Amino acid sequence: MRFILITFLIFTVHTADALEKLDIKLNNYAKACPENTSKNLKTLVDYLYKGGNTQTQRVELFCYWIADNIAYDTESYISGKDTDTDKILISKKGVCQNYAELLQKMCESIKIECHLVSGYSKGYGYSKNKPFQDPDHVWNIVKADGKYLFIDATWSSGYVDIVKSTLTFFKKLEIKEIFAEPDSFLSTHLPGDPRWQLRNNPITMKSFTSNDSIKNMLKLTLPKYNYLDSLKTYIAADSLDRRIISAISIYNFHSATANLIEVGDAYYNKAWTISHNSNQIKHHEAAIIWYDKSITVFSKLNNPYGMKWINNAKKGINYSSYQIKLLKEVAPESK
């Protein structure tokens, strides 16, 4: 594959200026990272951290290191086999999900806000004549020094092409994909969840696929979209609810089957998690509600996948119902 707090405190978003040229000093520092240091996330981040003085410089160092050291895993891409991000520092290979997850882990380890953004890209395999169904790419939006940065760690490391009938990766630092200029970035990257466009007039799927220039894309946008409120809602939520919020938003933006499945999966995931991590009646009652929501979604699929997860959700309901019965027998007054 090539997401006013109180009076006088206002939630604002600023996007950083695009990174127009390579910072030779930072890049050389990243390149000089000892091999044994780079095999462990903590020691790697500790080393890179010392090379910068600001959050933005440290994120830039992370991007330089990733671009220089991680190769695109064409075999995993072709096979569709999942790659474990935890092993990427050893294998030095990954697909877009791994690149983005690695950058997120690096940023979050030093308390820098970093989000994974899944969406649609005009990269390898894209064709105007082939409408998007599933989101096909993952990148990051990072908040550093109070500004949001658009970063595609995968594309910054190089590109793929067919050589003698074989998909081949070519390493080449693409500086424009690090702290990318927002409009330029959106001309090739469309977030599945429109809040991550960071615009009050998000580009539509139709506009994205019908045009190559951002100027033409902006002629067809969604009206009256308050992305600031959308971001506040998302950031304030826990991880379970973030997944649900994003899944619903992605499906409403582009009602493909894959996006409907993600809504059902998000509901089921919340139900399973709260039912298997609590011995309180109220949590099992909530789990039943979320299992029911997942059944409603999976019923719309009318396929074996949907039937499988409907059955699993019913088992989940039975499990929580049984736990509620046991808890009431032990402590009838507890809720």
Solvent accessible surface area in square Angstrom, and as a share of the most:
residue,aa,sasa,rsa
1,M,74,0.33
2,R,54,0.20
3,F,57,0.24
4,I,117,0.59
5,L,111,0.55
6,I,121,0.62
7,T,98,0.57
8,F,196,0.82
9,L,84,0.42
10,I,112,0.57
11,F,31,0.13
12,T,67,0.39
13,V,22,0.13
14,H,105,0.47
15,T,56,0.32
16,A,19,0.14
17,D,124,0.64
18,A,32,0.24
19,L,31,0.15
20,E,151,0.68
21,K,157,0.67
22,L,62,0.31
23,D,52,0.27
24,I,117,0.60
25,K,166,0.70
26,L,8,0.04
27,N,13,0.07
28,N,82,0.42
29,Y,63,0.24
30,A,1,0.01
31,K,108,0.46
32,A,68,0.53
33,C,17,0.10
34,P,62,0.39
35,E,109,0.49
36,N,118,0.61
37,T,27,0.16
38,S,4,0.02
39,K,103,0.44
40,N,76,0.39
41,L,52,0.26
42,K,141,0.60
43,T,60,0.35
44,L,0,0.00
45,V,4,0.02
46,D,58,0.30
47,Y,43,0.16
48,L,0,0.00
49,Y,88,0.34
50,K,159,0.67
51,G,21,0.20
52,G,3,0.03
53,N,131,0.67
54,T,58,0.34
55,Q,62,0.27
56,T,37,0.21
57,Q,58,0.26
58,R,40,0.15
59,V,0,0.00
60,E,10,0.05
61,L,0,0.00
62,F,0,0.00
63,C,0,0.00
64,Y,2,0.01
65,W,3,0.01
66,I,1,0.00
67,A,5,0.04
68,D,52,0.27
69,N,42,0.22
70,I,0,0.00
71,A,29,0.22
72,Y,13,0.05
73,D,13,0.07
74,T,22,0.13
75,E,128,0.57
76,S,14,0.09
77,Y,74,0.28
78,I,116,0.59
79,S,79,0.51
80,G,61,0.59
81,K,147,0.62
82,D,133,0.69
83,T,35,0.20
84,D,67,0.35
85,T,11,0.07
86,D,106,0.55
87,K,130,0.55
88,I,1,0.00
89,L,13,0.07
90,I,121,0.62
91,S,56,0.36
92,K,39,0.17
93,K,84,0.36
94,G,0,0.00
95,V,18,0.10
96,C,0,0.00
97,Q,66,0.29
98,N,2,0.01
99,Y,1,0.00
100,A,1,0.01
101,E,42,0.19
102,L,3,0.01
103,L,0,0.00
104,Q,40,0.18
105,K,79,0.33
106,M,0,0.00
107,C,0,0.00
108,E,87,0.39
109,S,60,0.39
110,I,38,0.19
111,K,178,0.76
112,I,4,0.02
113,E,60,0.27
114,C,4,0.02
115,H,8,0.04
116,L,32,0.16
117,V,1,0.01
118,S,43,0.28
119,G,0,0.00
120,Y,0,0.00
121,S,1,0.01
122,K,32,0.13
123,G,16,0.15
124,Y,78,0.30
125,G,57,0.54
126,Y,57,0.22
127,S,43,0.28
128,K,105,0.45
129,N,141,0.72
130,K,142,0.60
131,P,98,0.61
132,F,21,0.09
133,Q,108,0.48
134,D,80,0.41
135,P,29,0.19
136,D,43,0.22
137,H,0,0.00
138,V,8,0.05
139,W,1,0.01
140,N,0,0.00
141,I,0,0.00
142,V,0,0.00
143,K,56,0.24
144,A,0,0.00
145,D,74,0.38
146,G,40,0.39
147,K,87,0.37
148,Y,1,0.01
149,L,3,0.01
150,F,4,0.02
151,I,0,0.00
152,D,0,0.00
153,A,2,0.02
154,T,7,0.04
155,W,16,0.06
156,S,0,0.00
157,S,0,0.00
158,G,2,0.02
159,Y,84,0.32
160,V,18,0.10
161,D,70,0.37
162,I,87,0.44
163,V,63,0.36
164,K,191,0.81
165,S,108,0.70
166,T,80,0.47
167,L,10,0.05
168,T,43,0.25
169,F,38,0.16
170,F,74,0.31
171,K,100,0.42
172,K,105,0.45
173,L,64,0.32
174,E,43,0.19
175,I,37,0.19
176,K,130,0.55
177,E,15,0.07
178,I,0,0.00
179,F,9,0.04
180,A,6,0.05
181,E,77,0.35
182,P,28,0.18
183,D,43,0.22
184,S,64,0.42
185,F,6,0.03
186,L,1,0.01
187,S,16,0.11
188,T,44,0.25
189,H,1,0.00
190,L,0,0.00
191,P,1,0.01
192,G,0,0.00
193,D,3,0.02
194,P,7,0.04
195,R,12,0.05
196,W,1,0.00
197,Q,2,0.01
198,L,16,0.08
199,R,46,0.17
200,N,85,0.43
201,N,56,0.29
202,P,0,0.00
203,I,0,0.00
204,T,20,0.12
205,M,26,0.12
206,K,142,0.60
207,S,1,0.01
208,F,0,0.00
209,T,30,0.18
210,S,64,0.41
211,N,34,0.18
212,D,96,0.50
213,S,48,0.31
214,I,36,0.18
215,K,153,0.65
216,N,59,0.30
217,M,0,0.00
218,L,56,0.28
219,K,154,0.65
220,L,81,0.40
221,T,35,0.21
222,L,57,0.28
223,P,104,0.66
224,K,205,0.87
225,Y,43,0.16
226,N,81,0.42
227,Y,28,0.10
228,L,54,0.27
229,D,70,0.37
230,S,22,0.14
231,L,0,0.00
232,K,47,0.20
233,T,78,0.45
234,Y,3,0.01
235,I,49,0.25
236,A,92,0.72
237,A,22,0.17
238,D,85,0.44
239,S,88,0.57
240,L,33,0.16
241,D,41,0.21
242,R,64,0.23
243,R,76,0.28
244,I,11,0.06
245,I,39,0.20
246,S,6,0.04
247,A,2,0.02
248,I,65,0.33
249,S,18,0.12
250,I,18,0.09
251,Y,61,0.23
252,N,115,0.59
253,F,31,0.13
254,H,37,0.16
255,S,82,0.53
256,A,8,0.06
257,T,81,0.47
258,A,33,0.26
259,N,4,0.02
260,L,18,0.09
261,I,39,0.20
262,E,56,0.25
263,V,9,0.05
264,G,0,0.00
265,D,31,0.16
266,A,1,0.01
267,Y,27,0.10
268,Y,33,0.13
269,N,48,0.24
270,K,29,0.12
271,A,0,0.00
272,W,115,0.40
273,T,38,0.22
274,I,33,0.17
275,S,1,0.01
276,H,77,0.34
277,N,107,0.55
278,S,30,0.19
279,N,115,0.59
280,Q,77,0.34
281,I,4,0.02
282,K,108,0.46
283,H,62,0.28
284,H,1,0.01
285,E,73,0.33
286,A,32,0.25
287,A,0,0.00
288,I,37,0.19
289,I,100,0.51
290,W,48,0.17
291,Y,1,0.00
292,D,70,0.36
293,K,82,0.35
294,S,0,0.00
295,I,32,0.16
296,T,83,0.48
297,V,10,0.06
298,F,1,0.00
299,S,60,0.39
300,K,132,0.56
301,L,19,0.09
302,N,139,0.71
303,N,48,0.25
304,P,117,0.73
305,Y,80,0.30
306,G,0,0.00
307,M,104,0.46
308,K,113,0.48
309,W,57,0.20
310,I,14,0.07
311,N,73,0.37
312,N,36,0.19
313,A,0,0.00
314,K,105,0.44
315,K,136,0.58
316,G,7,0.06
317,I,34,0.17
318,N,101,0.52
319,Y,84,0.32
320,S,0,0.00
321,S,50,0.32
322,Y,121,0.46
323,Q,42,0.19
324,I,20,0.10
325,K,122,0.52
326,L,65,0.32
327,L,37,0.18
328,K,86,0.36
329,E,113,0.51
330,V,126,0.72
331,A,27,0.21
332,P,93,0.58
333,E,141,0.63
334,S,45,0.29
335,K,147,0.62
